[in-house]
Amino acid sequence: MDRQTIPLTILFADISNSSSIYEVLGDQAAQETVGKILNLLSDLTVTYKGKIIKTVGDAVLATFPSTNNAIEAAKSMQLSMTDDISGNSNISQINIHIGIHHGPVVIDNEDIFGDAVNIASRVVDYANPRQIVATRAAIENLPEGASHFTKYITKITAKNISGELELFEIIYEDQNTTMVIDCRKISKAICSSLYLTRAGQVIVVDVQKPVISVGREDFNDINIQYSWISRTHAYIENQNGVFMIKDKSTNGTFIYPQDANPVYVNKGEHPLSGKGVIIFGREKENNMDSALTDTIEYDIK
């Protein structure tokens, strides 16, 4: 096929915490279960007139001419993850997380390339288990009258992509009781500011800058170059006036509030309040090396 560039909606659907499936079921049974799920996701893609480009690890990469169809497919994918999908009572429900973006892609030999693909892969990494996250570009490409419930989440940056990406959650459960909110419309008067201090540097998280990333790679807002820090270790964000740590790392994040018990977060999220210390990738030690800069003091005012 000749190389061509066309606008498409890109969907990544990834099995959440797939390593736990292998730990519980063993390699052979886990491979059968993962294969069953990937086949199901592929079938649903075709049902909604999409095309499977390839599988990447425990994820499927698909494209859709219609953003509306991509979102409908994503909802069906999530709803298909039932308690008995594995066929094994020894494992809890298996979940997936999905990222969706719309933009121009280069098609070459049945594969796709370009910034839009990179953005979609970053969006799926941001999504939690059982969550569908889409970019503003995808939301704005929906036809008039599309009846999807969306909730504004935050802004993020993507490596080698200029500017910030606005992310929205696609609500597919309990829609009648879900309030649709765009955080940018909330009055500044009800939003506090989170002050982060590290090695003399102060970063403020508020309605003007609602999210920052922390990690080993240079593109993060806070760059911490130690071996125990993940490439993008965590996000610290303002979610409608509540400050959250969202850990995406291998080694986790340790929170030491001034007036509460310590909290360990690993591939999950936790709210911050008051003052305290955040340490990335390792626990607090009594005789901590003062030269280490993987510690951040936080203060909400």
Secondary structure, DSSP 8 states (H G I E B T S, - for coil): ---EEEEEEEEEEEETTHHHHHHHH-HHHHHHHHHHHHHHHHHHHHHTT-EEEEEETTEEEEEES-HHHHHHHHHHHHHT--TTTTS-TTS----EEEEEEEEEEEEETTEEESHHHHHHHHHHHH--TT-EEEEHHHHHTS-TT---EEEEEEEE--TT--S-EEEEEEE-SSGGG-----GGGS-GGG---EEEEETTEEEEESSSS-EEEEESSTTSSEE---TTS-TT-EEEEEETTEEEEEE--SS-EEEEETTS--EEESSSEEE--SEEEEEESS---TT--TT---EEEEEE-
